[in-house]
Amino acid sequence: MPNPKRRHSRARTGKRRAHDHLVPQSGSVCPQCGAHTIPHRACRSCGYYKGREVVEVETD
């Protein structure tokens, strides 16, 4: 198994890691209640997904 002979410089390491940053999570709006939700997930505030209730949400 080959091993590196010399260490990589900080600049070379930084260039390689240029695309490893965190990406903000995309969001959408629930058509039922208007709350911000994650796409392709049931709404946490009303429990609806694709027009029908899939999760029963407790109301305080």
N, C-alpha and C positions, 0 to 999 in steps of 0.2 A: 504494500500500500504506500503510495508516494506521500511524502510529507513536505511542507514548505521549508525551503532552506533559510529564508530571511522573513522577518516580520513585514507586514504591509503597513504603509504609512497611514497616518490619520486621514489624510485627504482621500486616499484610495478607499479606505474603509467607509468614509462618509459618502463617497460617490455611490458605492454599492448599496448603502442603506438609505439612499435618498427617497425611495418609494416605500419604506417600511413604516411611515407615519400612520397614525390613527385617522380614520375617516369618520366624519360625523354621520350619525345614523339618520337615514331618510325618514320622513314623516308624512302622514296623510291625515285627512279629516274624516271623522266618522259621519256618514250620511244620516244616521239615526239621531244622534244627539249633538253633533258638531264638535266633539272633543278631539284633541290631537291623539292619534294612535300610530302604532307601528304597522306598516303594510303587511297584509296577509296574516293578521292576528285578530282575535276577537277584541272588541273594545273593552277596556278595563272599567269604564264608567257605566256603560249600559249593558254590556254582555252580548251585543249583537255582532253577527258576522254574515255578510252577504244577504242582508235583509231578514234574517231570522235570528231568534234568540238561541244562543248555543251555550251560554254560561249564565247561571243565576247569580245576580249580584245582590249583595246585602246592602240595604239602605239604612242609614243611621237616623 
